[in-house]
Structures are given as C-alpha cells and as structure tokens.
C-alpha cells in the first residue's frame, strides 16, 4: 500500500498527540510541531508505504525530546494491563469440541489485542478501553484457508505489533503449539523503539512478557518502522521470512507494508483504524480483518 497525502497529515497529528500524552513541556511541543511540519513538507511524496515515512518523523521527535523511547511508560502500562486482561480471559476459557474451534477463538483473542494502538488516527487510551471478544466485528475471516495452510506447515513466522498486544498474541501462539507441537514459531519484534510498538528489549525487560518465550523463538527484526519492510529487515529476519511456511502479520502497519505482496503464505490480522485503509479496502472503519494475501 502506497502513502497518500492524508497519511502525511495523520503523521503530523500523531506528533501533536505524542507531545500531549507524554506530557512534554509547551516549548518542546511547539518545537516538535514546527520541526515535523517542516520535515513533512520536505519529504519526497513517493511510492513507499506509510510506515516508512514514520521512521524520520519519530527520529526527529526523539532528537527534540532527547528521548529514544518516548512511549516507554505507556508501553509498560499497556503490558501490565494486558497481562491482567489476558489472565482473566484464560480463567474463563471455554471448552472446545474441535481444534479448529479453539484456533478460531485464539485468533480472535489475538485480534482483540490489536485494539491497543497509540499511533493510529483514532485516539486511544488503554485506561478507558473495554476488551470484549463478543464486540469484535470481522469483515473478512479467512479461518478455513489458515487452518488448511497451517496443518501442512513446519515453520510459522509471526510479525509482532504493539506493546501489550504481544500478551494477546501469546494466547494464539500457545494454542498453535498445543495443536501443532511440531511447528517452529518465530516471533519478530520491531528493530528499534517507535510509537508504542513492542521491541525485543521490552520483551526481555518485562516479566509479564516471559511466558511467550516458552512457545516460540523471539527475535529482533531489525525493522525500525511500525510495519515489516523486508528490505529493512536484518539478514536473520529475512531468512525467517523466506523460509516460513506460513506468516501471520499483526496490525495495520504490517498490512500497509505487506498487503501488495502476492504471497498466499501471508495472513494479515488487524483492525481498520484510518480512512485511507478503509477506502483502500472499501470496508468500514473499525472492522476487523483476518485476510489471506492472494497469489496474483
């Protein structure tokens, strides 16, 4: 998916939101606003996915605020709250008649985690959000294709998204391992702090994140943008991508970077959070998607 002019306006608004929710002094906030507006005007309007441009935006924010990980305290809050929510969900886990039913439930739990997002056009606060699986509204749910593909897979690459969302991903990953114990799963985080996306350092730092290490290999993708861009990934991540039998990509940023790749191994799991993506897909804002890429 290629960037549109609306995406640049969204990135400028994200800067203002970042200043607000991280309680930056007025002088710093004004400097950041002016710098980002100037940067956006100078950026080449070219055929790149929106997350690619975000790298320069948040690099500038980090420079002005002298903070490499400006969302660190918010990420910690999200991880801690997510652990409480997911543990409660697991205490109420239903009894399933078939593996397919359990897999469907776990995919929806993972999707529930994609509600967490401080980098989207819609304002979000984990303090005010209600996480209710019954409220999820899927426009596309390619479960049968995923189920068919995963039964014949030996390796699964799982592309992570936001901090806290990883706790919800843990449910899906552990479910997959319980149904298909032979599958090797690799969970790739962002290569550097950007917005509230999960990094390997976050995973290693927070005790709430430790359970997932029992079910899969967790690694750093090397990608600094809020979406997986193959060319920017480190060699190990590229190798994992090339060799994976099935790829599950979480979040709208990963959708923006991967949806145009004609590869049926790729399944995209995300919530539509902006008008550009909504118009691109011709699907309403707020809908959930579990969509297999097609061989074009």
Backbone torsions as a table, in degrees:
resi	resn	phi	psi	omega
1	UNK	NA	130.4	-176.0
2	UNK	-95.4	149.6	-177.5
3	UNK	-65.7	145.5	175.2
4	UNK	-119.6	167.0	-178.8
5	UNK	-59.9	-34.8	178.2
6	UNK	-60.7	-30.5	-179.8
7	UNK	-65.2	-36.4	179.5
8	UNK	-66.5	-40.1	176.5
9	UNK	-64.0	-39.6	178.4
10	UNK	-62.1	-41.7	179.4
11	UNK	-64.9	-37.0	176.2
12	UNK	-64.5	-41.1	177.9
13	UNK	-66.2	-35.5	177.0
14	UNK	-61.1	-38.8	178.2
15	UNK	-60.3	-47.1	179.7
16	UNK	-61.8	-40.3	179.4
17	UNK	-66.0	-39.7	178.5
18	UNK	-60.5	-44.5	178.6
19	UNK	-60.4	-39.9	-176.5
20	UNK	-69.7	-50.4	-172.0
21	UNK	-81.0	-12.0	174.5
22	UNK	-103.5	10.0	171.6
23	UNK	56.0	48.0	178.1
24	UNK	-76.3	144.9	175.6
25	UNK	-57.8	151.9	-176.1
26	UNK	-56.7	-39.8	-179.7
27	UNK	-62.7	-44.0	178.4
28	UNK	-65.6	-43.9	-180.0
29	UNK	-60.2	-41.9	179.3
30	UNK	-67.4	-40.9	177.4
31	UNK	-61.5	-43.7	-179.6
32	UNK	-64.1	-44.5	-179.8
33	UNK	-58.9	-47.9	-179.8
34	UNK	-64.3	-42.2	-178.4
35	UNK	-66.1	-40.7	-179.1
36	UNK	-69.6	-40.0	177.4
37	UNK	-61.6	-41.9	177.9
38	UNK	-66.3	-41.8	180.0
39	UNK	-63.3	-44.2	-178.9
40	UNK	-61.7	-38.8	179.0
41	UNK	-65.9	-28.1	-177.8
42	UNK	-90.5	-14.2	-178.0
43	UNK	-68.6	138.7	177.0
44	UNK	-68.7	128.3	178.7
45	UNK	-85.3	92.3	-170.7
46	UNK	-133.8	-179.0	-175.2
47	UNK	-81.6	74.8	174.7
48	UNK	-129.9	154.4	176.5
49	UNK	-71.0	149.9	-178.5
50	UNK	-50.8	-40.2	-179.2
51	UNK	-60.2	-25.2	179.4
52	UNK	-63.1	-42.5	180.0
53	UNK	-67.3	-30.6	-177.5
54	UNK	-61.0	-25.6	-179.9
55	UNK	-58.4	-49.5	-179.0
56	UNK	-66.4	-37.4	-179.2
57	UNK	-61.4	-51.2	-175.5
58	UNK	-77.7	-22.2	171.8
59	UNK	-66.0	-40.3	177.9
60	UNK	-66.9	-41.5	177.7
61	UNK	-61.8	-42.9	179.2
62	UNK	-61.7	-38.8	-179.6
63	UNK	-67.0	-45.1	-177.1
64	UNK	-69.7	-37.6	-178.0
65	UNK	-90.4	-5.4	-177.0
66	UNK	55.3	37.4	-178.7
67	UNK	-135.8	113.8	-178.7
68	UNK	-70.8	-30.6	-176.8
69	UNK	-129.2	75.1	-171.3
70	UNK	-66.1	-22.5	-179.7
71	UNK	-95.7	13.5	-172.7
72	UNK	-55.8	-47.5	-177.9
73	UNK	-68.4	-31.7	177.7
74	UNK	-70.5	-40.2	177.7
75	UNK	-62.3	-42.1	177.9
76	UNK	-60.2	-45.2	179.2
77	UNK	-60.9	-43.2	-179.9
78	UNK	-64.5	-42.6	179.7
79	UNK	-63.4	-44.9	-178.4
80	UNK	-65.3	-43.2	180.0
81	UNK	-69.7	-38.5	179.6
82	UNK	-61.0	-39.0	178.9
83	UNK	-61.3	-41.9	178.7
84	UNK	-64.7	-45.3	-178.4
85	UNK	-63.4	-48.3	-176.5
86	UNK	-67.4	-40.2	177.5
87	UNK	-60.8	-37.6	177.0
88	UNK	-66.8	-41.3	177.4
89	UNK	-61.0	-43.8	-178.1
90	UNK	-66.6	-30.9	176.7
91	UNK	-65.8	-24.6	-177.9
92	UNK	-109.2	19.2	-176.8
93	UNK	-60.0	129.4	180.0
94	UNK	-69.8	168.5	171.8
95	UNK	-95.3	128.2	-175.2
96	UNK	-106.1	146.0	-180.0
97	UNK	-82.7	-30.7	-176.8
98	UNK	-136.4	157.3	174.9
99	UNK	-59.4	-35.1	-179.8
100	UNK	-63.4	-39.0	177.9
101	UNK	-64.3	-42.8	179.9
102	UNK	-65.9	-40.1	178.6
103	UNK	-63.4	-41.7	178.0
104	UNK	-60.3	-44.8	178.1
105	UNK	-60.6	-45.1	-177.2
106	UNK	-66.6	-37.0	176.6
107	UNK	-62.3	-40.5	179.7
108	UNK	-68.8	-35.5	175.4
109	UNK	-63.8	-43.8	177.8
110	UNK	-61.2	-43.0	178.3
111	UNK	-61.6	-36.0	179.2
112	UNK	-57.4	-35.1	179.2
113	UNK	-67.4	-22.1	-179.0
114	UNK	-74.3	-4.3	171.4
115	UNK	-62.8	-32.6	179.9
116	UNK	-68.7	117.8	179.5
117	UNK	-169.9	114.0	177.4
118	UNK	-98.4	5.3	-178.5
119	UNK	-113.6	12.0	-178.2
120	UNK	-96.0	173.0	-179.4
121	UNK	-69.1	-27.4	179.3
122	UNK	-90.3	134.4	-178.8
123	UNK	-67.8	141.0	-176.3
124	UNK	-134.9	142.8	170.8
125	UNK	-143.2	121.1	-177.4
126	UNK	-65.8	-22.3	179.0
127	UNK	-66.0	-30.1	-174.4
128	UNK	-103.7	-7.7	-173.4
129	UNK	-81.2	141.8	174.9
130	UNK	-106.9	124.4	-178.3
131	UNK	-100.9	101.0	-175.3
132	UNK	-131.3	113.1	-176.2
133	UNK	-62.5	-28.9	-178.9
134	UNK	-71.0	-16.1	-179.4
135	UNK	-89.2	-7.3	179.9
136	UNK	-67.5	132.9	-176.8
137	UNK	-123.1	98.5	-177.9
138	UNK	-86.6	127.7	172.6
139	UNK	-84.2	-32.5	177.5
140	UNK	-135.5	135.0	178.5
141	UNK	-144.2	89.5	-174.2
142	UNK	-85.7	54.5	-177.1
143	UNK	-65.6	-45.3	-176.6
144	UNK	-60.5	-40.1	178.8
145	UNK	-67.3	-39.7	178.4
146	UNK	-66.6	-43.7	-178.7
147	UNK	-62.4	-41.8	179.3
148	UNK	-66.4	-41.8	-177.1
149	UNK	-69.8	-42.4	-173.0
150	UNK	-72.4	-26.6	179.3
151	UNK	-63.9	-24.7	-178.9
152	UNK	-108.8	17.8	-176.0
153	UNK	-104.9	144.4	174.6
154	UNK	-107.4	-21.9	-179.6
155	UNK	-134.4	138.2	177.7
156	UNK	-128.4	128.8	174.5
157	UNK	-103.4	126.1	-176.6
158	UNK	-116.9	115.2	-178.2
159	UNK	-93.5	115.1	-174.2
160	UNK	-75.9	170.9	-178.4
161	UNK	-134.2	-102.4	-170.7
162	UNK	-93.0	155.6	174.1
163	UNK	-66.7	132.3	-173.5
164	UNK	97.8	-41.7	176.5
165	UNK	-62.6	-29.4	179.0
166	UNK	-60.3	-29.3	178.7
167	UNK	-68.4	-37.1	176.3
168	UNK	-71.1	-36.7	176.2
169	UNK	-61.4	-34.1	179.4
170	UNK	-55.4	-37.0	179.3
171	UNK	-64.0	-45.4	-180.0
172	UNK	-67.1	-43.4	-178.8
173	UNK	-64.3	-43.0	179.1
174	UNK	-67.2	-34.2	177.6
175	UNK	-66.7	-44.4	178.0
176	UNK	-60.0	-42.8	-179.5
177	UNK	-67.2	-32.1	179.3
178	UNK	-72.6	-34.1	179.7
179	UNK	-83.1	-38.6	-177.8
180	UNK	-126.6	74.9	-174.7
181	UNK	-62.6	-18.5	-178.2
182	UNK	-79.6	-14.9	-175.4
183	UNK	-75.8	130.5	173.5
184	UNK	-90.6	123.7	-177.7
185	UNK	-112.4	132.1	174.0
186	UNK	-116.1	128.3	-178.3
187	UNK	-109.7	113.3	-175.5
188	UNK	-102.7	124.9	177.9
189	UNK	-94.2	176.3	173.1
190	UNK	-66.9	154.7	-177.7
191	UNK	-84.9	-10.9	179.6
192	UNK	-162.7	157.8	178.6
193	UNK	-60.0	130.4	172.0
194	UNK	-154.7	127.0	-173.5
195	UNK	49.8	-133.5	-179.6
196	UNK	-107.1	24.9	-178.9
197	UNK	-70.9	148.6	-177.0
198	UNK	-77.5	137.7	175.5
199	UNK	-117.6	167.0	177.6
200	UNK	-63.2	-35.8	177.7
201	UNK	-62.5	-40.9	176.0
202	UNK	-59.5	-44.5	-177.6
203	UNK	-63.3	-39.2	-178.3
204	UNK	-78.4	-25.6	-174.5
205	UNK	-82.1	-37.3	-172.4
206	UNK	-97.2	123.5	179.2
207	UNK	-59.9	-29.8	-179.3
208	UNK	-62.6	-18.7	-176.4
209	UNK	-94.4	-4.3	-167.5
210	UNK	-69.6	-29.0	-173.9
211	UNK	-59.6	-35.3	-174.7
212	UNK	-63.0	-26.5	-179.4
213	UNK	-65.5	-18.4	178.3
214	UNK	-75.7	-17.1	-172.3
215	UNK	-113.7	-14.3	-176.0
216	UNK	-158.1	168.8	171.3
217	UNK	-86.4	130.4	178.2
218	UNK	-108.3	128.6	-175.7
219	UNK	-142.7	163.7	179.0
220	UNK	-90.0	126.6	-178.3
221	UNK	-76.6	-21.7	-174.0
222	UNK	83.6	-9.5	-177.6
223	UNK	-82.5	126.0	-175.9
224	UNK	-93.8	-7.3	-178.9
225	UNK	-92.9	159.1	179.0
226	UNK	-79.8	48.6	179.3
227	UNK	-179.7	145.9	-173.8
228	UNK	-78.8	112.3	175.2
229	UNK	-108.7	112.5	-171.4
230	UNK	-54.3	-44.2	-176.3
231	UNK	-63.4	-25.2	-178.6
232	UNK	-92.2	-7.0	-177.5
233	UNK	-75.4	154.0	176.8
234	UNK	-74.4	164.4	-175.5
235	UNK	-56.0	-39.4	-179.4
236	UNK	-64.9	-40.5	179.1
237	UNK	-67.9	-40.2	177.2
238	UNK	-62.6	-40.7	178.4
239	UNK	-63.9	-42.2	177.6
240	UNK	-61.1	-41.4	178.5
241	UNK	-63.9	-46.1	-177.6
242	UNK	-63.8	-38.0	-171.3
243	UNK	-93.6	-10.0	-177.1
244	UNK	-66.4	138.2	174.8
245	UNK	-78.5	-27.8	-179.6
246	UNK	-149.0	142.6	-176.9
247	UNK	-127.3	126.0	177.1
248	UNK	-113.5	116.9	-176.3
249	UNK	-111.7	121.0	-178.1
250	UNK	-94.3	139.6	169.4
251	UNK	94.4	157.8	-176.0
252	UNK	-70.0	-32.2	177.6
253	UNK	-62.3	-42.6	176.4
254	UNK	-66.8	-34.9	174.1
255	UNK	-59.9	-47.9	-177.3
256	UNK	-60.2	-31.8	-177.6
257	UNK	-88.7	-21.7	-170.4
258	UNK	-118.0	-14.4	-170.3
259	UNK	-64.7	-24.0	-178.7
260	UNK	-90.6	3.5	177.8
261	UNK	-85.8	120.0	-177.5
262	UNK	-77.2	77.7	-172.4
263	UNK	-142.7	110.3	-176.4
264	UNK	-73.1	-4.6	174.3
265	UNK	-71.3	-22.7	-170.8
266	UNK	-89.0	126.1	172.7
267	UNK	-118.4	129.6	-175.6
268	UNK	-107.9	124.2	-176.8
269	UNK	-123.6	111.3	-173.7
270	UNK	-164.9	166.4	174.1
271	UNK	-103.8	137.0	176.8
272	UNK	-75.4	115.3	-171.4
273	UNK	-119.1	2.0	178.9
274	UNK	-145.9	158.3	-176.5
275	UNK	-66.8	-32.5	-178.7
276	UNK	-63.0	-47.2	178.7
277	UNK	-68.2	-40.3	178.0
278	UNK	-58.5	-46.2	179.7
279	UNK	-68.7	-36.8	179.8
280	UNK	-62.6	-42.1	-178.5
281	UNK	-88.2	-15.3	-174.4
282	UNK	60.0	40.8	178.7
283	UNK	-132.2	143.5	-172.0
284	UNK	-63.0	147.8	174.3
285	UNK	-57.6	138.8	177.5
286	UNK	93.1	-11.7	179.0
287	UNK	-73.4	150.6	173.9
288	UNK	-92.9	149.9	-179.6
289	UNK	-131.2	133.2	167.4
290	UNK	-130.6	93.9	-163.1
291	UNK	-125.6	129.5	175.3
292	UNK	-85.8	133.7	172.4
293	UNK	-69.0	150.3	-177.1
294	UNK	-105.6	154.2	173.5
295	UNK	-80.3	108.1	-175.1
296	UNK	-90.5	NA	NA
